[in-house]
Amino acid sequence: DKDKGSFQELLTVLKSAGITRGLGFKKSDVLRKGTLALLTAQYCKLGDHLLYLIFKSERYAVRACIANNFMSTDSSEWDKVSGEELIEMISKIQQKKNSEDYKEPKNLNNLINNK
């Protein structure tokens, strides 16, 4: 199955970059805000929320994303992510990536380009 290979290849790239550390994914999984927040916190290196730094859980990743204006204050780790919310999050991540204080996760571009 071509799609399955593509999913697995991209997942491997994210794992190699440390972005999906500790998470298991299946192609059929529903995306929830907790998972998206954890991926965002790891990718953007959101280390300014003490409880996230200690526990690295979806719950505290959501709080770190709220503190960094990635998510609204009424967000819960169990909320499903709509297509609109996903596009908005990607836009905010891109803005963060383009900011002066952003540091790319090590070797991410090399991993993606050499898959």
C-alpha positions as CSV (number, residue, x, y, z in Angstrom):
1,D,0.0,0.0,0.0
2,K,1.6,3.2,-1.2
3,D,-0.1,5.5,1.3
4,K,0.9,3.2,4.2
5,G,4.6,3.5,3.2
6,S,4.3,7.3,2.9
7,F,2.8,7.5,6.4
8,Q,5.4,5.2,7.9
9,E,8.2,7.1,6.2
10,L,7.0,10.5,7.4
11,L,6.5,9.0,10.9
12,T,10.0,7.7,10.9
13,V,11.4,11.2,9.9
14,L,9.4,12.8,12.8
15,K,10.7,10.1,15.2
16,S,14.3,10.6,14.1
17,A,14.0,14.3,14.8
18,G,12.6,13.6,18.3
19,I,9.3,15.2,17.5
20,T,7.1,12.2,18.2
21,R,9.2,11.0,21.2
22,G,7.1,8.7,23.4
23,L,4.0,8.7,21.1
24,G,2.5,5.9,19.1
25,F,0.6,6.7,16.0
26,K,-1.7,4.7,13.6
27,K,-2.8,6.0,10.3
28,S,-6.5,5.8,11.4
29,D,-5.9,7.7,14.7
30,V,-8.1,10.8,15.4
31,L,-6.0,13.9,16.0
32,R,-6.7,15.4,19.4
33,K,-5.4,18.7,20.7
34,G,-3.2,16.9,23.3
35,T,-1.3,15.1,20.6
36,L,-1.0,18.2,18.4
37,A,0.1,20.2,21.4
38,L,2.8,17.7,22.3
39,L,4.1,17.6,18.7
40,T,4.1,21.4,18.7
41,A,5.8,21.7,22.0
42,Q,8.5,19.3,21.0
43,Y,9.0,20.8,17.5
44,C,9.0,24.4,18.7
45,K,10.9,23.6,21.9
46,L,8.4,25.2,24.2
47,G,10.3,25.0,27.5
48,D,8.8,27.9,29.4
49,H,6.0,25.9,31.1
50,L,7.4,24.2,34.2
51,L,4.9,21.3,34.4
52,Y,5.4,20.5,30.7
53,L,9.2,20.5,31.3
54,I,8.8,18.0,34.2
55,F,6.0,15.7,32.9
56,K,6.1,16.1,29.0
57,S,2.5,15.0,28.9
58,E,-0.3,16.0,26.5
59,R,-2.1,17.9,29.3
60,Y,0.8,20.1,30.1
61,A,1.8,20.5,26.4
62,V,-1.7,22.0,25.9
63,R,-1.0,24.4,28.7
64,A,2.4,25.3,27.2
65,C,0.7,25.9,23.8
66,I,-1.9,28.1,25.5
67,A,0.8,30.1,27.3
68,N,2.6,30.6,23.9
69,N,-0.7,31.6,22.1
70,F,-0.8,28.5,19.9
71,M,-4.1,27.4,21.4
72,S,-7.2,29.1,22.9
73,T,-7.6,29.1,26.7
74,D,-10.5,26.7,26.6
75,S,-8.5,23.9,24.9
76,S,-8.4,20.4,26.4
77,E,-6.1,17.6,25.5
78,W,-9.1,15.5,24.6
79,D,-10.7,17.9,22.1
80,K,-10.7,16.7,18.5
81,V,-8.8,18.9,16.1
82,S,-10.8,20.3,13.2
83,G,-9.3,21.0,9.8
84,E,-9.5,24.7,10.4
85,E,-7.7,24.4,13.8
86,L,-5.0,22.3,12.2
87,I,-4.3,24.9,9.5
88,E,-4.3,27.7,12.1
89,M,-1.8,25.7,14.2
90,I,0.4,25.1,11.2
91,S,0.3,28.8,10.4
92,K,1.3,29.7,14.0
93,I,4.1,27.1,13.9
94,Q,5.4,28.6,10.7
95,Q,5.3,32.1,12.2
96,K,7.3,30.8,15.2
97,K,9.7,29.1,12.8
98,N,10.3,32.4,11.0
99,S,10.9,34.3,14.2
100,E,14.5,35.3,15.3
101,D,14.5,33.2,18.5
102,Y,13.5,29.9,16.7
103,K,16.1,27.0,16.5
104,E,15.3,24.2,14.0
105,P,15.3,20.7,15.6
106,K,18.6,19.1,14.8
107,N,18.9,17.5,11.4
108,L,15.2,17.8,10.6
109,N,15.7,19.3,7.1
110,N,18.3,16.6,6.3
111,L,16.0,13.8,7.5
112,I,13.1,15.1,5.4
113,N,15.2,15.7,2.3
114,N,17.0,12.3,2.5
115,K,14.0,10.0,3.3
